[in-house]
């Protein structure tokens, strides 16, 4: 078995509530999120149609890419009647 440090690290940013719920459910069953995700990847590799069909109702919406937009600064009125 290859050292875990020979493998590149992968990152994802789950919603906090989803992560905590999954962690609790898996922990209660003696499993970890890492093992669960690896099992899902193996399932996808061996039975892609079944795996994707089972997940279809739970597929998340794509997240926007890039940096979040900055809020527009408040505009000031140049109308002279607004000063009176």
N, CA, C and O atoms as a Tinker XYZ file with bonds, in Angstrom:
   336  protein
     1  N      0.841000   -1.176000    0.000000    73     2
     2  CA     0.000000    0.000000    0.000000    64     1     3
     3  C      0.888000    1.243000    0.000000    63     2     4     5
     4  O      1.865000    1.314000    0.745000    81     3
     5  N      0.553000    2.195000   -0.818000    73     3     6
     6  CA     1.336000    3.422000   -0.924000    64     5     7
     7  C      1.123000    4.301000    0.299000    63     6     8     9
     8  O      0.064000    4.274000    0.927000    81     7
     9  N      2.130000    5.066000    0.619000    73     7    10
    10  CA     2.013000    6.001000    1.732000    64     9    11
    11  C      0.939000    7.033000    1.411000    63    10    12    13
    12  O      0.797000    7.458000    0.264000    81    11
    13  N      0.182000    7.435000    2.435000    73    11    14
    14  CA    -0.855000    8.438000    2.207000    64    13    15
    15  C     -0.249000    9.762000    1.759000    63    14    16    17
    16  O     -0.934000   10.575000    1.139000    81    15
    17  N      1.027000    9.987000    2.065000    73    15    18
    18  CA     1.673000   11.240000    1.684000    64    17    19
    19  C      2.129000   11.230000    0.231000    63    18    20    21
    20  O      2.534000   12.263000   -0.302000    81    19
    21  N      2.063000   10.065000   -0.411000    73    19    22
    22  CA     2.356000    9.990000   -1.841000    64    21    23
    23  C      1.162000   10.442000   -2.672000    63    22    24    25
    24  O      1.290000   10.697000   -3.870000    81    23
    25  N      0.004000   10.541000   -2.032000    73    23    26
    26  CA    -1.225000   10.924000   -2.714000    64    25    27
    27  C     -1.430000   12.437000   -2.581000    63    26    28    29
    28  O     -1.211000   12.985000   -1.501000    81    27
    29  N     -1.843000   13.124000   -3.652000    73    27    30
    30  CA    -2.123000   14.553000   -3.503000    64    29    31
    31  C     -3.378000   14.766000   -2.662000    63    30    32    33
    32  O     -4.340000   14.005000   -2.765000    81    31
    33  N     -3.362000   15.790000   -1.844000    73    31    34
    34  CA    -4.520000   16.107000   -1.008000    64    33    35
    35  C     -5.598000   16.745000   -1.872000    63    34    36    37
    36  O     -5.301000   17.521000   -2.781000    81    35
    37  N     -6.835000   16.417000   -1.585000    73    35    38
    38  CA    -7.982000   16.997000   -2.266000    64    37    39
    39  C     -8.774000   17.796000   -1.234000    63    38    40    41
    40  O     -8.827000   17.426000   -0.062000    81    39
    41  N     -9.373000   18.866000   -1.665000    73    39    42
    42  CA   -10.142000   19.699000   -0.738000    64    41    43
    43  C    -11.550000   19.911000   -1.261000    63    42    44    45
    44  O    -11.795000   19.908000   -2.467000    81    43
    45  N    -12.469000   20.096000   -0.321000    73    43    46
    46  CA   -13.838000   20.456000   -0.649000    64    45    47
    47  C    -14.372000   21.261000    0.509000    63    46    48    49
    48  O    -13.856000   21.173000    1.623000    81    47
    49  N    -15.389000   22.038000    0.258000    73    47    50
    50  CA   -15.945000   22.904000    1.294000    64    49    51
    51  C    -17.431000   22.584000    1.464000    63    50    52    53
    52  O    -18.290000   23.188000    0.822000    81    51
    53  N    -17.713000   21.624000    2.340000    73    51    54
    54  CA   -19.129000   21.284000    2.568000    64    53    55
    55  C    -19.811000   22.356000    3.404000    63    54    56    57
    56  O    -19.162000   23.101000    4.138000    81    55
    57  N    -21.124000   22.419000    3.279000    73    55    58
    58  CA   -21.892000   23.287000    4.160000    64    57    59
    59  C    -21.737000   22.745000    5.581000    63    58    60    61
    60  O    -21.788000   21.532000    5.782000    81    59
    61  N    -21.549000   23.622000    6.566000    73    59    62
    62  CA   -21.304000   23.147000    7.941000    64    61    63
    63  C    -22.376000   22.200000    8.468000    63    62    64    65
    64  O    -22.046000   21.193000    9.094000    81    63
    65  N    -23.650000   22.498000    8.231000    73    63    66
    66  CA   -24.719000   21.629000    8.733000    64    65    67
    67  C    -24.661000   20.255000    8.092000    63    66    68    69
    68  O    -24.831000   19.243000    8.772000    81    67
    69  N    -24.424000   20.213000    6.790000    73    67    70
    70  CA   -24.333000   18.925000    6.097000    64    69    71
    71  C    -23.167000   18.103000    6.637000    63    70    72    73
    72  O    -23.292000   16.896000    6.843000    81    71
    73  N    -22.041000   18.758000    6.863000    73    71    74
    74  CA   -20.852000   18.058000    7.345000    64    73    75
    75  C    -21.088000   17.486000    8.741000    63    74    76    77
    76  O    -20.792000   16.320000    9.000000    81    75
    77  N    -21.619000   18.312000    9.634000    73    75    78
    78  CA   -21.830000   17.864000   11.015000    64    77    79
    79  C    -22.823000   16.711000   11.080000    63    78    80    81
    80  O    -22.630000   15.762000   11.840000    81    79
    81  N    -23.883000   16.792000   10.285000    73    79    82
    82  CA   -24.868000   15.712000   10.257000    64    81    83
    83  C    -24.237000   14.425000    9.740000    63    82    84    85
    84  O    -24.402000   13.362000   10.339000    81    83
    85  N    -23.516000   14.523000    8.626000    73    83    86
    86  CA   -22.873000   13.333000    8.052000    64    85    87
    87  C    -21.856000   12.747000    9.020000    63    86    88    89
    88  O    -21.789000   11.531000    9.196000    81    87
    89  N    -21.072000   13.606000    9.642000    73    87    90
    90  CA   -20.061000   13.137000   10.587000    64    89    91
    91  C    -20.710000   12.394000   11.751000    63    90    92    93
    92  O    -20.217000   11.350000   12.178000    81    91
    93  N    -21.807000   12.927000   12.259000    73    91    94
    94  CA   -22.512000   12.289000   13.371000    64    93    95
    95  C    -23.107000   10.944000   12.952000    63    94    96    97
    96  O    -22.961000    9.949000   13.661000    81    95
    97  N    -23.779000   10.918000   11.796000    73    95    98
    98  CA   -24.399000    9.673000   11.318000    64    97    99
    99  C    -23.354000    8.589000   11.069000    63    98   100   101
   100  O    -23.563000    7.428000   11.418000    81    99
   101  N    -22.241000    8.967000   10.470000    73    99   102
   102  CA   -21.193000    7.987000   10.174000    64   101   103
   103  C    -20.483000    7.530000   11.449000    63   102   104   105
   104  O    -20.185000    6.347000   11.609000    81   103
   105  N    -20.218000    8.467000   12.345000    73   103   106
   106  CA   -19.549000    8.127000   13.605000    64   105   107
   107  C    -20.387000    7.139000   14.415000    63   106   108   109
   108  O    -19.857000    6.207000   15.018000    81   107
   109  N    -21.701000    7.358000   14.419000    73   107   110
   110  CA   -22.605000    6.437000   15.136000    64   109   111
   111  C    -22.528000    5.021000   14.569000    63   110   112   113
   112  O    -22.870000    4.049000   15.242000    81   111
   113  N    -22.078000    4.923000   13.328000    73   111   114
   114  CA   -21.994000    3.623000   12.652000    64   113   115
   115  C    -20.555000    3.122000   12.526000    63   114   116   117
   116  O    -20.289000    2.148000   11.821000    81   115
   117  N    -19.632000    3.795000   13.213000    73   115   118
   118  CA   -18.239000    3.363000   13.212000    64   117   119
   119  C    -17.480000    3.667000   11.930000    63   118   120   121
   120  O    -16.511000    2.982000   11.602000    81   119
   121  N    -17.913000    4.685000   11.210000    73   119   122
   122  CA   -17.264000    5.051000    9.942000    64   121   123
   123  C    -16.813000    6.503000    9.997000    63   122   124   125
   124  O    -17.231000    7.269000   10.866000    81   123
   125  N    -15.947000    6.865000    9.047000    73   123   126
   126  CA   -15.483000    8.245000    8.939000    64   125   127
   127  C    -15.937000    8.823000    7.600000    63   126   128   129
   128  O    -16.295000    8.091000    6.677000    81   127
   129  N    -15.915000   10.130000    7.518000    73   127   130
   130  CA   -16.290000   10.780000    6.260000    64   129   131
   131  C    -15.299000   10.403000    5.165000    63   130   132   133
   132  O    -15.698000   10.179000    4.022000    81   131
   133  N    -14.026000   10.330000    5.497000    73   131   134
   134  CA   -13.016000    9.957000    4.502000    64   133   135
   135  C    -13.310000    8.574000    3.928000    63   134   136   137
   136  O    -13.287000    8.392000    2.711000    81   135
   137  N    -13.586000    7.605000    4.788000    73   135   138
   138  CA   -13.883000    6.251000    4.313000    64   137   139
   139  C    -15.164000    6.238000    3.480000    63   138   140   141
   140  O    -15.244000    5.545000    2.466000    81   139
   141  N    -16.162000    7.008000    3.912000    73   139   142
   142  CA   -17.425000    7.082000    3.169000    64   141   143
   143  C    -17.199000    7.649000    1.771000    63   142   144   145
   144  O    -17.692000    7.097000    0.788000    81   143
   145  N    -16.459000    8.743000    1.683000    73   143   146
   146  CA   -16.205000    9.351000    0.375000    64   145   147
   147  C    -15.400000    8.421000   -0.527000    63   146   148   149
   148  O    -15.651000    8.346000   -1.730000    81   147
   149  N    -14.442000    7.718000    0.050000    73   147   150
   150  CA   -13.667000    6.756000   -0.748000    64   149   151
   151  C    -14.555000    5.626000   -1.258000    63   150   152   153
   152  O    -14.411000    5.179000   -2.396000    81   151
   153  N    -15.482000    5.163000   -0.401000    73   151   154
   154  CA   -16.414000    4.117000   -0.832000    64   153   155
   155  C    -17.300000    4.627000   -1.969000    63   154   156   157
   156  O    -17.568000    3.897000   -2.924000    81   155
   157  N    -17.751000    5.872000   -1.869000    73   155   158
   158  CA   -18.571000    6.452000   -2.943000    64   157   159
   159  C    -17.788000    6.531000   -4.250000    63   158   160   161
   160  O    -18.332000    6.241000   -5.316000    81   159
   161  N    -16.525000    6.919000   -4.178000    73   159   162
   162  CA   -15.697000    6.988000   -5.389000    64   161   163
   163  C    -15.503000    5.609000   -6.007000    63   162   164   165
   164  O    -15.514000    5.465000   -7.230000    81   163
   165  N    -15.325000    4.602000   -5.167000    73   163   166
   166  CA   -15.176000    3.230000   -5.677000    64   165   167
   167  C    -16.477000    2.743000   -6.300000    63   166   168   169
   168  O    -16.462000    2.089000   -7.343000    81   167
   169  N    -17.602000    3.059000   -5.664000    73   167   170
   170  CA   -18.907000    2.691000   -6.212000    64   169   171
   171  C    -19.101000    3.338000   -7.576000    63   170   172   173
   172  O    -19.544000    2.686000   -8.522000    81   171
   173  N    -18.768000    4.624000   -7.674000    73   171   174
   174  CA   -18.879000    5.349000   -8.943000    64   173   175
   175  C    -18.032000    4.697000  -10.027000    63   174   176   177
   176  O    -18.464000    4.574000  -11.173000    81   175
   177  N    -16.834000    4.284000   -9.663000    73   175   178
   178  CA   -15.937000    3.648000  -10.631000    64   177   179
   179  C    -16.514000    2.326000  -11.150000    63   178   180   181
   180  O    -16.429000    2.033000  -12.343000    81   179
   181  N    -17.098000    1.532000  -10.250000    73   179   182
   182  CA   -17.562000    0.189000  -10.625000    64   181   183
   183  C    -18.998000    0.157000  -11.146000    63   182   184   185
   184  O    -19.335000   -0.690000  -11.973000    81   183
   185  N    -19.837000    1.061000  -10.673000    73   183   186
   186  CA   -21.238000    1.089000  -11.099000    64   185   187
   187  C    -21.683000    2.540000  -11.317000    63   186   188   189
   188  O    -22.522000    3.045000  -10.571000    81   187
   189  N    -21.130000    3.211000  -12.331000    73   187   190
   190  CA   -21.413000    4.641000  -12.482000    64   189   191
   191  C    -22.896000    4.963000  -12.676000    63   190   192   193
   192  O    -23.391000    5.934000  -12.104000    81   191
   193  N    -23.607000    4.173000  -13.467000    73   191   194
   194  CA   -25.017000    4.483000  -13.705000    64   193   195
   195  C    -25.845000    4.339000  -12.432000    63   194   196   197
   196  O    -26.686000    5.190000  -12.140000    81   195
   197  N    -25.617000    3.281000  -11.680000    73   195   198
   198  CA   -26.360000    3.066000  -10.432000    64   197   199
   199  C    -26.014000    4.131000   -9.400000    63   198   200   201
   200  O    -26.903000    4.651000   -8.726000    81   199
   201  N    -24.740000    4.458000   -9.271000    73   199   202
   202  CA   -24.313000    5.456000   -8.288000    64   201   203
   203  C    -24.908000    6.826000   -8.607000    63   202   204   205
   204  O    -25.429000    7.500000   -7.719000    81   203
   205  N    -24.832000    7.231000   -9.857000    73   203   206
   206  CA   -25.355000    8.547000  -10.235000    64   205   207
   207  C    -26.878000    8.587000  -10.138000    63   206   208   209
   208  O    -27.445000    9.607000   -9.745000    81   207
   209  N    -27.537000    7.500000  -10.488000    73   207   210
   210  CA   -29.001000    7.459000  -10.380000    64   209   211
   211  C    -29.438000    7.547000   -8.914000    63   210   212   213
   212  O    -30.418000    8.225000   -8.603000    81   211
   213  N    -28.730000    6.877000   -8.025000    73   211   214
   214  CA   -29.079000    6.910000   -6.605000    64   213   215
   215  C    -28.880000    8.309000   -6.016000    63   214   216   217
   216  O    -29.623000    8.718000   -5.124000    81   215
   217  N    -27.895000    9.031000   -6.508000    73   215   218
   218  CA   -27.591000   10.362000   -5.981000    64   217   219
   219  C    -28.375000   11.480000   -6.653000    63   218   220   221
   220  O    -28.386000   12.604000   -6.153000    81   219
   221  N    -29.022000   11.202000   -7.762000    73   219   222
   222  CA   -29.695000   12.245000   -8.554000    64   221   223
   223  C    -30.588000   13.171000   -7.718000    63   222   224   225
   224  O    -30.520000   14.385000   -7.910000    81   223
   225  N    -31.418000   12.664000   -6.807000    73   223   226
   226  CA   -32.280000   13.582000   -6.045000    64   225   227
   227  C    -31.523000   14.470000   -5.046000    63   226   228   229
   228  O    -32.078000   15.445000   -4.538000    81   227
   229  N    -30.274000   14.138000   -4.769000    73   227   230
   230  CA   -29.505000   14.859000   -3.754000    64   229   231
   231  C    -28.384000   15.718000   -4.333000    63   230   232   233
   232  O    -27.632000   16.353000   -3.594000    81   231
   233  N    -28.282000   15.731000   -5.660000    73   231   234
   234  CA   -27.182000   16.446000   -6.305000    64   233   235
   235  C    -27.291000   17.933000   -5.994000    63   234   236   237
   236  O    -28.345000   18.525000   -6.228000    81   235
   237  N    -26.228000   18.562000   -5.468000    73   235   238
   238  CA   -26.308000   19.992000   -5.122000    64   237   239
   239  C    -26.231000   20.869000   -6.375000    63   238   240   241
   240  O    -25.688000   20.472000   -7.406000    81   239
   241  N    -26.784000   22.053000   -6.252000    73   239   242
   242  CA   -26.662000   23.042000   -7.314000    64   241   243
   243  C    -25.196000   23.467000   -7.416000    63   242   244   245
   244  O    -24.498000   23.516000   -6.403000    81   243
   245  N    -24.725000   23.773000   -8.615000    73   243   246
   246  CA   -23.328000   24.227000   -8.728000    64   245   247
   247  C    -23.120000   25.540000   -7.980000    63   246   248   249
   248  O    -23.971000   26.429000   -7.982000    81   247
   249  N    -21.978000   25.625000   -7.352000    73   247   250
   250  CA   -21.642000   26.872000   -6.655000    64   249   251
   251  C    -21.053000   27.857000   -7.658000    63   250   252   253
   252  O    -20.419000   27.447000   -8.631000    81   251
   253  N    -21.257000   29.147000   -7.430000    73   251   254
   254  CA   -20.666000   30.131000   -8.337000    64   253   255
   255  C    -19.143000   30.069000   -8.272000    63   254   256   257
   256  O    -18.567000   29.791000   -7.219000    81   255
   257  N    -18.514000   30.324000   -9.380000    73   255   258
   258  CA   -17.059000   30.317000   -9.419000    64   257   259
   259  C    -16.528000   31.747000   -9.295000    63   258   260   261
   260  O    -17.259000   32.715000   -9.500000    81   259
   261  N    -15.277000   31.856000   -8.963000    73   259   262
   262  CA   -14.655000   33.169000   -8.853000    64   261   263
   263  C    -14.893000   33.804000   -7.504000    63   262   264   265
   264  O    -15.461000   33.193000   -6.599000    81   263
   265  N    -14.452000   35.030000   -7.386000    73   263   266
   266  CA   -14.596000   35.766000   -6.130000    64   265   267
   267  C    -16.009000   36.317000   -6.000000    63   266   268   269
   268  O    -16.656000   36.641000   -6.996000    81   267
   269  N    -16.479000   36.420000   -4.763000    73   267   270
   270  CA   -17.799000   37.031000   -4.568000    64   269   271
   271  C    -17.776000   38.501000   -5.003000    63   270   272   273
   272  O    -16.757000   39.181000   -4.877000    81   271
   273  N    -18.888000   38.965000   -5.505000    73   271   274
   274  CA   -18.950000   40.370000   -5.917000    64   273   275
   275  C    -18.904000   41.276000   -4.690000    63   274   276   277
   276  O    -19.466000   40.955000   -3.643000    81   275
   277  N    -18.233000   42.403000   -4.836000    73   275   278
   278  CA   -18.193000   43.401000   -3.763000    64   277   279
   279  C    -19.489000   44.191000   -3.803000    63   278   280   281
   280  O    -20.029000   44.455000   -4.878000    81   279
   281  N    -19.987000   44.568000   -2.637000    73   279   282
   282  CA   -21.195000   45.395000   -2.647000    64   281   283
   283  C    -20.906000   46.739000   -3.287000    63   282   284   285
   284  O    -19.818000   47.292000   -3.125000    81   283
   285  N    -21.889000   47.267000   -4.018000    73   283   286
   286  CA   -21.708000   48.575000   -4.661000    64   285   287
   287  C    -21.729000   49.663000   -3.591000    63   286   288   289
   288  O    -22.533000   49.606000   -2.660000    81   287
   289  N    -20.846000   50.655000   -3.723000    73   287   290
   290  CA   -20.846000   51.741000   -2.735000    64   289   291
   291  C    -22.143000   52.546000   -2.857000    63   290   292   293
   292  O    -22.738000   52.639000   -3.930000    81   291
   293  N    -22.563000   53.123000   -1.731000    73   291   294
   294  CA   -23.766000   53.956000   -1.737000    64   293   295
   295  C    -23.529000   55.161000   -2.621000    63   294   296   297
   296  O    -22.461000   55.772000   -2.576000    81   295
   297  N    -24.522000   55.503000   -3.425000    73   295   298
   298  CA   -24.380000   56.667000   -4.299000    64   297   299
   299  C    -24.939000   57.883000   -3.594000    63   298   300   301
   300  O    -25.886000   57.791000   -2.813000    81   299
   301  N    -24.344000   59.014000   -3.879000    73   299   302
   302  CA   -24.841000   60.271000   -3.306000    64   301   303
   303  C    -25.582000   61.027000   -4.387000    63   302   304   305
   304  O    -25.240000   60.949000   -5.567000    81   303
   305  N    -26.581000   61.746000   -3.981000    73   303   306
   306  CA   -27.381000   62.490000   -4.924000    64   305   307
   307  C    -26.662000   63.757000   -5.324000    63   306   308   309
   308  O    -26.078000   64.436000   -4.479000    81   307
   309  N    -26.696000   64.083000   -6.602000    73   307   310
   310  CA   -26.108000   65.346000   -7.089000    64   309   311
   311  C    -27.182000   66.361000   -7.382000    63   310   312   313
   312  O    -26.898000   67.426000   -7.931000    81   311
   313  N    -28.423000   66.047000   -7.022000    73   311   314
   314  CA   -29.549000   66.932000   -7.243000    64   313   315
   315  C    -29.491000   68.062000   -6.211000    63   314   316   317
   316  O    -29.502000   67.803000   -5.008000    81   315
   317  N    -29.430000   69.305000   -6.676000    73   315   318
   318  CA   -29.301000   70.442000   -5.761000    64   317   319
   319  C    -30.554000   70.638000   -4.935000    63   318   320   321
   320  O    -30.471000   71.207000   -3.847000    81   319
   321  N    -31.721000   70.192000   -5.403000    73   319   322
   322  CA   -32.949000   70.368000   -4.621000    64   321   323
   323  C    -32.966000   69.463000   -3.401000    63   322   324   325
   324  O    -33.720000   69.713000   -2.460000    81   323
   325  N    -32.159000   68.430000   -3.398000    73   323   326
   326  CA   -32.114000   67.514000   -2.263000    64   325   327
   327  C    -31.439000   68.152000   -1.064000    63   326   328   329
   328  O    -31.629000   67.712000    0.070000    81   327
   329  N    -30.629000   69.218000   -1.320000    73   327   330
   330  CA   -29.935000   69.886000   -0.215000    64   329   331
   331  C    -30.821000   70.882000    0.523000    63   330   332   333
   332  O    -30.534000   71.210000    1.674000    81   331
   333  N    -31.866000   71.361000   -0.087000    73   331   334
   334  CA   -32.693000   72.416000    0.520000    64   333   335
   335  C    -33.635000   71.890000    1.537000    63   334   336
   336  O    -34.393000   72.657000    2.132000    81   335
